Amino acid sequence: MSEHEPLRLLHIGCGALGQQIADDFEVRGMGQIVARVDPQVDGCLDRLSDFDGWDAVDCVLVTTVSELTECAPMLTELMERGQTVVSTC
């Protein structure tokens, strides 16, 4: 296995599946979650617009809805910001 720099993730959608994926990411030592966005979870930012640390993010993990048509606007916004996106939808 090759050495790599730890990734800094912005995590959007912190439900059960999202939390499981994020926990696994951190347990494996792949990097750190720099911020979480989910209006339904305490301790997370309510809106993507509340996040202002784009320079501190290498990748965005999106674990929200399963329907691509529902998450497409957010994915488009993230890609227009130049972000690398990994999504479960």
Residue pairs with C-beta under 8 A, 6 or more apart in sequence:
6 29
6 30
6 31
6 32
7 30
7 31
7 32
7 58
7 59
8 31
8 32
8 34
8 56
8 57
8 58
8 59
9 22
9 25
9 31
9 32
9 33
9 34
9 57
9 58
9 59
9 60
9 61
10 33
10 34
10 35
10 36
10 37
10 51
10 53
10 57
10 59
10 60
10 61
10 83
11 18
11 22
11 33
11 35
11 36
11 37
11 60
11 61
11 63
12 36
12 37
12 38
12 48
12 60
12 61
12 62
12 63
12 64
12 74
13 37
13 38
13 62
13 63
13 64
13 65
14 22
14 36
14 37
14 38
14 41
14 44
14 63
15 38
15 40
15 41
15 63
17 63
17 88
18 38
18 61
18 63
18 64
18 88
21 61
21 63
21 88
22 33
22 36
22 61
22 63
25 31
25 33
25 61
26 32
26 33
31 58
34 53
34 56
34 57
35 45
35 51
35 53
35 57
36 43
36 44
36 45
37 44
37 45
37 46
37 47
37 48
37 50
37 51
38 44
38 45
39 46
39 47
45 51
48 74
48 77
54 81
54 83
57 83
58 84
59 83
59 84
59 85
59 86
60 78
60 83
60 84
60 85
60 86
61 86
61 87
62 71
62 74
62 75
62 78
62 85
62 86
62 87
62 88
62 89
63 87
63 88
64 70
64 71
64 74
64 89
65 71
65 89
66 88
66 89
67 89
68 89
70 89
71 87
71 89
75 85
75 87
75 89
78 85
79 85
